Amino acid sequence: MRLLLVEDDEMIGEPVVEFMRRSPYAIDWARDGREAELSLDQDVYDVVLLDLGLPKADGVEVLSRYRRHGGRAPVIILTARDAVENRVAGLDAGADDYLVKPFDLDELAARVRAMLRRRTGQTNPLYTHGDLTLNPVSHEAPLRGEPLSLLPREFSLLQALIEEPKRVFTRSELEEKLYGWGEEVGSNTIEVHVFSLRRKLGAEHIVTVRGVGYRLKRGE
């Protein structure tokens, strides 16, 4: 899953990015309102974490323009503006949730997971596909009751597939979900992750759709 953090304060942004990458999510970091708008134009984000007090463009303005132009990703506002009128303005502009600084990183991660479940129509925090279960909270993925030992990128790839099990993901779509700005992505990186997952899951669980990409096995 790929997140966008919009935050101009290095002391807040750095721990958020570090924590989310361990969670594990791909996360990009925009440090002002204009950079945020350019990032949002890419339409690749699953959740946006948005500060309000930004240089070059206020967060509420960024959010309003994003929604007017059809942006649909859930937005969690992160701000020190805790007055009721500020919360109302943010929510009316199109925010889905609101977290006042200083905040606990575990709570932020829990709210991100809730937004992702809502976006995919998944009310239960557990994802199940046949004899495979995935728990985004504990980062466990038991197969027939036996826990799999997955590396962070493998877990993220499996989560992307199991959240939309009928969808065929292209390699570029998976790269966008697994890697943020500045992270090196080799030409066969996704193939390597898929190969490793198949060894741990069983080759039949991940199907290659020739010329398109990958999906989970149907009929589960």
TASULKA-V32450 format. One record per residue. N is the residue number from 1. RES is the residue in three letters. PSI is psi as a letter, one per 40 degrees, with the letter a starting at -180 (* if undefined). OMEGA is omega in whole degrees, -180 to 180 (999 if undefined). Layout:
BEGIN
<<N RES PSI OMEGA> <N RES PSI OMEGA>>
END
This chain:
BEGIN
<<1 MET i -175> <2 ARG h -179> <3 LEU i 170> <4 LEU h 173> <5 LEU h 176> <6 VAL h -172> <7 GLU h -179> <8 ASP e -178> <9 ASP h -179> <10 GLU d -176> <11 MET d 175> <12 ILE d -175> <13 GLY d -176> <14 GLU d 179> <15 PRO d 178> <16 VAL d -180> <17 VAL d -180> <18 GLU d -179> <19 PHE d -177> <20 MET d 178> <21 ARG d 176> <22 ARG e -169> <23 SER d 0> <24 PRO h 172> <25 TYR i 164> <26 ALA h -178> <27 ILE h 174> <28 ASP i -175> <29 TRP h 174> <30 ALA h -172> <31 ARG e 175> <32 ASP i -175> <33 GLY d -180> <34 ARG d 178> <35 GLU d 178> <36 ALA d -179> <37 GLU d 178> <38 LEU d 179> <39 SER d -178> <40 LEU d 178> <41 ASP d -179> <42 GLN d 178> <43 ASP f -179> <44 VAL e -171> <45 TYR i 178> <46 ASP d 177> <47 VAL i 177> <48 VAL h 176> <49 LEU h -165> <50 LEU h 170> <51 ASP i 180> <52 LEU d -177> <53 GLY g -174> <54 LEU i 170> <55 PRO i 172> <56 LYS d 175> <57 ALA h -180> <58 ASP i -177> <59 GLY d 179> <60 VAL d 177> <61 GLU d 178> <62 VAL d -178> <63 LEU d -179> <64 SER d 179> <65 ARG d 179> <66 TYR d 179> <67 ARG d 180> <68 ARG d -179> <69 HIS e 173> <70 GLY e 179> <71 GLY h -173> <72 ARG e -177> <73 ALA i 175> <74 PRO i -179> <75 VAL h 174> <76 ILE h 179> <77 ILE h 176> <78 LEU h -174> <79 THR i 174> <80 ALA e 179> <81 ARG g -173> <82 ASP e 177> <83 ALA i -177> <84 VAL d -177> <85 GLU d 178> <86 ASN d 178> <87 ARG d 179> <88 VAL d -179> <89 ALA d 180> <90 GLY d 180> <91 LEU d 178> <92 ASP d 179> <93 ALA e 176> <94 GLY e 178> <95 ALA i 179> <96 ASP d -178> <97 ASP i -173> <98 TYR h -180> <99 LEU h -176> <100 VAL h 176> <101 LYS i -8> <102 PRO i -178> <103 PHE i 178> <104 ASP h -177> <105 LEU d 177> <106 ASP d 177> <107 GLU d 177> <108 LEU d 180> <109 ALA d 179> <110 ALA d 179> <111 ARG d 175> <112 VAL d 179> <113 ARG d 179> <114 ALA d 178> <115 MET d -180> <116 LEU d 178> <117 ARG d -180> <118 ARG d -178> <119 ARG d -178> <120 THR e -180> <121 GLY f -177> <122 GLN h 180> <123 THR d 178> <124 ASN h -180> <125 PRO e 179> <126 LEU i 174> <127 TYR h -179> <128 THR h 178> <129 HIS h -176> <130 GLY b -178> <131 ASP e 180> <132 LEU h 176> <133 THR i 178> <134 LEU h 180> <135 ASN h -178> <136 PRO d -178> <137 VAL d -178> <138 SER e -177> <139 HIS f 176> <140 GLU i 180> <141 ALA g 179> <142 PRO i 175> <143 LEU h -174> <144 ARG f 177> <145 GLY e -179> <146 GLU h -177> <147 PRO h 175> <148 LEU i 175> <149 SER g -175> <150 LEU h 172> <151 LEU i -177> <152 PRO d -180> <153 ARG d 177> <154 GLU d 178> <155 PHE d -180> <156 SER d 178> <157 LEU d 179> <158 LEU d 179> <159 GLN d 178> <160 ALA d -179> <161 LEU d -173> <162 ILE d 177> <163 GLU d 177> <164 GLU g -170> <165 PRO e 179> <166 LYS e -176> <167 ARG i 172> <168 VAL h -180> <169 PHE h 173> <170 THR i 178> <171 ARG d -178> <172 SER d 178> <173 GLU d 179> <174 LEU d 176> <175 GLU d -180> <176 GLU d -179> <177 LYS d -173> <178 LEU e -172> <179 TYR h 177> <180 GLY a -180> <181 TRP i 173> <182 GLY e 179> <183 GLU h -176> <184 GLU h 180> <185 VAL h 178> <186 GLY i -176> <187 SER d -179> <188 ASN f -175> <189 THR d -178> <190 ILE d 178> <191 GLU d 179> <192 VAL d 179> <193 HIS d 179> <194 VAL d 179> <195 PHE d -180> <196 SER d 178> <197 LEU d 180> <198 ARG d 178> <199 ARG d -177> <200 LYS d -178> <201 LEU d -165> <202 GLY h -173> <203 ALA d -175> <204 GLU e -175> <205 HIS d -180> <206 ILE h -175> <207 VAL h 172> <208 THR h 174> <209 VAL h -170> <210 ARG h 178> <211 GLY e -178> <212 VAL c -176> <213 GLY b -171> <214 TYR i 173> <215 ARG i 173> <216 LEU i 178> <217 LYS h 179> <218 ARG i 176> <219 GLY e 178> <220 GLU * 999>>
END
